[in-house]
């Protein structure tokens, strides 16, 4: 998790440790949500860690706007979706790949 925290901090250009606890909490919750979508895994696979990083940054940037689904003021409009929704295709592809490799392949043998 420390690597994830450090990557998030670099992306947000945070140099001190003031936000570490809050960012770690975001990382834990997002990781838990992702593990549920992956079929209740115990940990996020390394190949999908980028989703945790991206969603943590999104979540941090939404601080103060919790519960809001959209915002509009003087021609500017912001719509918030669920954090993991943008990665639904990636999650489905990962799950498909895992299901594909866990089942033995049946083939055809021909003798000539």
VEXKOL-854442 format. One line per 3 residues: number of its first residue (from 1); their letters; for each residue x, y, z of N, C-alpha, C, O. Coordinates in steps of 0.2 Angstrom, whole numbers, m for minus. Layout:
<pts>
NUM = a = X/Y/Z/X/Y/Z/X/Y/Z/X/Y/Z  ...
</pts>
This chain:
<pts>
1 = xxx = 4/m6/0/0/0/0/4/6/0/2/12/m2  10/6/3/15/12/3/16/14/m4/17/20/m5  17/9/m9/19/11/m16/13/15/m19/14/20/m22
4 = xxx = 7/13/m17/1/16/m20/0/23/m17/m1/28/m21  1/24/m11/1/30/m7/6/35/m10/5/41/m12  12/33/m11/17/37/m14/16/39/m21/17/45/m23
7 = xxx = 13/34/m25/11/36/m32/5/41/m32/5/46/m36  0/40/m28/m5/45/m27/m2/52/m25/m4/57/m28  2/52/m20/5/59/m18/9/62/m23/9/68/m24
10 = xxx = 13/58/m27/17/61/m33/12/64/m38/13/70/m41  6/61/m39/1/63/m44/m2/70/m42/m3/74/m46  m3/70/m35/m6/76/m32/m1/81/m30/m3/87/m28
13 = xxx = 5/80/m31/10/84/m30/10/86/m22/11/92/m20  9/81/m18/9/82/m11/16/79/m8/18/74/m10  20/84/m5/27/82/m3/27/80/5/32/77/7
16 = xxx = 22/82/9/23/81/16/18/75/18/15/72/13  18/73/24/14/68/27/7/70/30/4/66/32  5/76/29/m1/79/32/m7/75/30/m12/74/34
19 = xxx = m7/73/23/m13/70/21/m13/62/20/m17/59/18  m7/59/23/m6/52/22/m12/48/25/m14/43/22  m14/49/31/m20/46/34/m26/46/30/m29/41/29
22 = xxx = m28/52/28/m34/52/23/m33/49/17/m38/45/15  m27/49/14/m26/46/7/m26/38/8/m29/35/4  m23/36/14/m23/29/15/m30/26/16/m32/21/14
25 = xxx = m34/30/20/m41/28/20/m45/27/14/m49/23/12  m44/32/9/m47/32/3/m44/26/m1/m48/22/m4  m38/24/m1/m35/19/m4/m38/12/m2/m40/8/m6
28 = xxx = m39/12/5/m42/6/8/m49/5/6/m51/m1/4  m53/10/6/m60/9/4/m61/7/m4/m65/3/m6  m57/11/m8/m57/9/m15/m55/2/m17/m57/m1/m21
31 = xxx = m49/0/m13/m47/m7/m14/m52/m12/m12/m53/m17/m16  m56/m10/m7/m61/m15/m4/m67/m15/m10/m69/m21/m11  m69/m10/m12/m74/m9/m17/m72/m13/m24/m75/m17/m27
34 = xxx = m65/m12/m26/m63/m16/m32/m63/m23/m30/m64/m27/m35  m60/m25/m25/m60/m32/m23/m67/m36/m23/m68/m41/m25  m72/m32/m21/m79/m35/m22/m81/m36/m29/m84/m41/m31
37 = xxx = m79/m31/m33/m81/m31/m40/m77/m36/m44/m79/m39/m49  m71/m38/m41/m67/m44/m44/m69/m51/m41/m66/m55/m42  m75/m51/m38/m77/m57/m35/m74/m59/m28/m73/m65/m26
40 = xxx = m74/m54/m24/m72/m54/m17/m65/m57/m16/m64/m61/m12  m60/m54/m20/m53/m56/m19/m51/m53/m12/m54/m48/m10  m45/m56/m10/m42/m53/m3/m38/m47/m5/m38/m43/0
43 = xxx = m35/m46/m11/m31/m40/m12/m32/m38/m19/m34/m43/m24  m30/m32/m21/m31/m30/m28/m25/m33/m32/m19/m32/m29  m26/m36/m37/m20/m38/m41/m16/m33/m44/m18/m27/m45
46 = xxx = m10/m34/m44/m5/m29/m46/m7/m26/m53/m6/m20/m54  m9/m30/m57/m11/m27/m64/m16/m22/m64/m17/m18/m68  m20/m22/m58/m26/m17/m58/m25/m12/m53/m29/m8/m51
49 = xxx = m19/m11/m50/m17/m6/m45/m18/1/m48/m20/6/m44  m17/2/m54/m18/9/m57/m25/11/m56/m27/17/m56  m30/7/m56/m37/9/m54/m38/12/m47/m41/17/m46
52 = xxx = m34/9/m43/m34/11/m36/m31/18/m36/m34/23/m32  m26/19/m39/m22/26/m39/m27/31/m42/m28/36/m40  m30/29/m48/m34/34/m52/m40/36/m48/m42/42/m47
55 = xxx = m43/31/m45/m49/32/m41/m48/36/m34/m52/40/m32  m42/35/m31/m40/39/m25/m39/46/m27/m41/50/m23  m36/47/m33/m35/54/m35/m42/57/m36/m43/63/m34
58 = xxx = m47/54/m40/m53/57/m41/m57/58/m34/m60/63/m33  m56/53/m29/m60/54/m23/m57/60/m19/m61/64/m16  m50/61/m19/m47/66/m16/m50/73/m19/m51/78/m15
61 = xxx = m50/73/m25/m53/79/m29/m60/81/m28/m62/86/m29  m64/76/m25/m71/77/m24/m72/79/m17/m78/80/m15  m67/79/m13/m68/81/m5/m72/87/m5/m71/92/m8
64 = xxx = m77/87/m1/m82/92/0/m88/92/m4/m93/95/m3  m88/88/m9/m93/87/m14/m96/80/m13/m100/77/m17  m95/76/m7/m98/70/m6/m106/70/m7/m109/74/m4
67 = xxx = m108/65/m10/m115/64/m11/m118/68/m16/m124/67/m18  m114/73/m19/m117/77/m25/m116/73/m31/m111/70/m33  m121/73/m36/m121/69/m42/m119/74/m48/m117/72/m53
70 = xxx = m121/80/m47/m120/85/m52/m120/92/m49/m122/93/m44  m116/97/m53/m116/104/m50/m116/108/m57/m112/106/m62  m119/113/m56/m119/118/m62/m120/125/m59/m123/127/m55
73 = xxx = m115/129/m62/m115/136/m60/m113/140/m66/m107/139/m69  m116/145/m68/m114/150/m74/m111/147/m80/m106/148/m82  m115/142/m82/m113/138/m88/m108/133/m87/m107/129/m92
76 = xxx = m105/132/m81/m101/126/m80/m105/121/m77/m109/122/m72  m104/115/m79/m107/109/m77/m103/103/m75/m98/102/m79  m103/100/m69/m99/95/m67/m104/89/m65/m108/90/m61
79 = xxx = m103/83/m68/m106/77/m66/m102/72/m63/m97/70/m66  m104/69/m57/m100/64/m54/m103/58/m55/m109/57/m53  m99/53/m57/m101/46/m57/m98/42/m52/m95/45/m48
82 = xxx = m100/36/m51/m97/32/m46/m89/31/m48/m88/30/m54  m85/30/m43/m78/30/m44/m76/25/m49/m72/26/m54  m78/19/m48/m76/13/m52/m79/12/m59/m77/8/m63
85 = xxx = m84/16/m60/m88/15/m66/m84/16/m72/m85/13/m77  m79/21/m72/m75/22/m78/m71/16/m80/m68/16/m85  m70/12/m75/m65/6/m76/m69/m1/m77/m66/m6/m76
88 = xxx = m76/0/m78/m80/m6/m78/m77/m11/m84/m77/m17/m83  m75/m8/m89/m73/m12/m95/m66/m16/m93/m65/m22/m94  m62/m12/m89/m56/m15/m87/m57/m21/m82/m54/m26/m82
91 = xxx = m61/m20/m78/m63/m25/m72/m66/m31/m76/m64/m37/m74  m71/m30/m80/m74/m36/m84/m69/m39/m88/m69/m46/m88  m64/m36/m91/m59/m39/m95/m54/m43/m91/m52/m49/m92
94 = xxx = m53/m41/m85/m49/m45/m80/m52/m51/m78/m49/m56/m78  m59/m50/m76/m63/m56/m74/m63/m61/m79/m63/m67/m78  m64/m59/m85/m65/m63/m91/m58/m67/m92/m59/m73/m93
97 = xxx = m53/m64/m91/m46/m67/m92/m45/m72/m86/m43/m78/m88  m47/m70/m80/m46/m75/m75/m51/m81/m76/m48/m87/m74  m57/m80/m78/m61/m86/m79/m59/m90/m85/m60/m96/m84
100 = xxx = m56/m87/m90/m54/m90/m96/m48/m95/m94/m48/m100/m96  m43/m92/m90/m37/m96/m88/m39/m102/m83/m35/m106/m82  m44/m101/m79/m45/m105/m73/m49/m112/m76/m49/m117/m72
103 = xxx = m52/m111/m81/m55/m117/m84/m51/m121/m89/m48/m118/m93  m51/m127/m88/m47/m131/m93/m50/m130/m100/m56/m130/m101  m45/m130/m105/m48/m129/m112/m49/m136/m115/m45/m141/m114
106 = xxx = m54/m136/m118/m56/m143/m122/m53/m142/m129/m54/m137/m132  m50/m147/m132/m48/m147/m138/m50/m153/m142/m53/m157/m140  m48/m153/m148/m49/m158/m153/m43/m162/m155/m38/m158/m157
109 = xxx = m42/m168/m154/m36/m172/m156/m38/m176/m162/m44/m180/m162  m35/m176/m168/m36/m180/m173/m30/m184/m175/m24/m182/m175  m31/m190/m176/m26/m195/m178/m27/m196/m186/m32/m198/m188
112 = x = m21/m196/m189/m22/m197/m197/m18/m203/m198/m18/m205/m204
</pts>
